[in-house]
Amino acid sequence: MTAPFGSYVHAGTDQPTILKRPADGILKVLYSGDSLTHGLFASSDAAGFRPRMTGEFEKTGTVDWLKTGASGGITSSVAFNTLGYGHHLAIIELGTNDVGPTSLTQFRTDYSALMDEITTRSPGVQFICAGTWRPTSSDFDAIIEEECLERGGRYRPLQDLFNDSTNRGPAGLPMYGGTSDTFHPNDKGYAAIADRLLEVIAIRN
């Protein structure tokens, strides 16, 4: 998939997608996700993976970003009328809360529908899709990867980051959005997620 303002993927999965800024210089980024996208239980909003990524993108110019989805939300709960239009980059971090309540068949339908709606609203958009924040959810991750790659996007797993216990907790501390637990990322974990996703995208003027 080639965006109208120019983007391409290098040969080889270890190389980043190069995303060129549009003529007006304003990079429009959509973040759609759950509590991780909202930075729940980081030390501050700025310590979440979303602000960290936005900060990196801003090193090359202006960023107009939009956050959709809700803490605790499943993929089907993302309201299409909140997705906006004309985004150049869409970072999807969903599926974690689908593990359990949503069947694999339904999850594929929901994830596919969301990506198709984003594509319709933002033709040529480049996707980065994060895997689930779970110790074991390979079936859901496989669907995320397949749906993302089918649309020319880049998939990045998070399971190994979750399984590193130093990326989570400790519980019981006053943090952004409430009291920390041992499930959500801590600042180290959020930084690791940001780094993992940033590995596959490079913004150029």
Steps between C-alpha positions, in 0.01 A plus 500: 500500500646837399381815669431801274771702675753222457589211726667168443620193682861393465570147387556289807296491816780649712491828311263783597221633287598845377210743530540832324323802638225653284556824316358712783740337746231389744513129585158370605521204736215287632540295817225246561527280806413416857650591838855466369436763233362721778819444705321358802725464807802671348655756734347775285315537172827593332656166600254292298598349167273734301658829618845345465430410137342835425805671645725309261280591203507866604877504457438526126210747514141557601281208608120509509401196706169343598438243774202262478380202699458466874666340798367146530351513152487215252551546128129519417450778754699753296240735352563558131381861524795578728765393248532827310627539145819545301748329728839409363589253775272281713637324808262226611540353849196279548422137576626469857150533645349280229688198632232308687173680420538504121521191278783484250252514210330808641831664581618463141173651378527792743869570440457480123199731508689758704798499266274524194316796651827677573617435144176638360532814708875533440593362156865399482541488878797305634419259784707394797326222693603401851444148627314427821639584844462146631725212608339262249262609226666376184173430315388859539844630411498289183176666391638847571811423300310352205249784478773762533733351241211454259461878497870573461550577868764402751431267792696504825452242778484605863480159668869480579491849652210396722685189611789713626366570849715812535273666241198478737411610853557522785140509617347746741672823399317822412546542126345675203138388485489322834690244708752278323462124458726223375332472161541841337838630385708720723712780357765251389235289332344795320841610378564148372168500313577837342844381394355179358247684286741775395736236362277457196432863407720792398362844418672701226441849368 
